[in-house]
Amino acid sequence: METSKVRMRSKDEEIEVSGTEEFVTKVIGEWRGRVSTHGESVAESDAQPTSVPAGESDQASQAGVEKLRKIVREDGDALLLEARPTGEMAYAEGFALLLLAHLRFKNETSVLATRVKDSLSRSGMGDARLDRALRPVET
């Protein structure tokens, strides 16, 4: 199982989460919702993912990259989704996949949100407002 680690900060708060990609995405979404309800917006470009823990073998890391290459392809400087997520959080999941691909393929720990948004648009995911598309799901 591959472990993700993400650090985000707003003006007054900071969070660092590690675990499965699904867990990290859930916790960051809840945190972003809590911070934005206090009058402050947190941009996805504030995310600073770091590589997997040192205990992971190179072979396991390479296997994860190969799996990711099945759904994300490089097109020049851009990364595009070959398989698009579906469902209510499809845009947010596509965004997270592209951030992970930037980390794994290009070793980029900081990616402009506009680059990822352009990649999502070119991948056929539409052109959504990030503040609405990446919000936590209201239940």
Buried (B, 14 or more C-beta within 10 A) or exposed (E): EBBBBBBBBBEEEEBEBBBEBEEBBBBBBEBBBBBBEEEEEBBBBBBBBEBBEEEBEEEEBEEBBEEBBEBBBEEEEBBBBEEBBEEEBBBBBBBBBBBBBBBBBEEBBEBEBEBBBBBBEEBEBEEBEBEEBBBBEEE
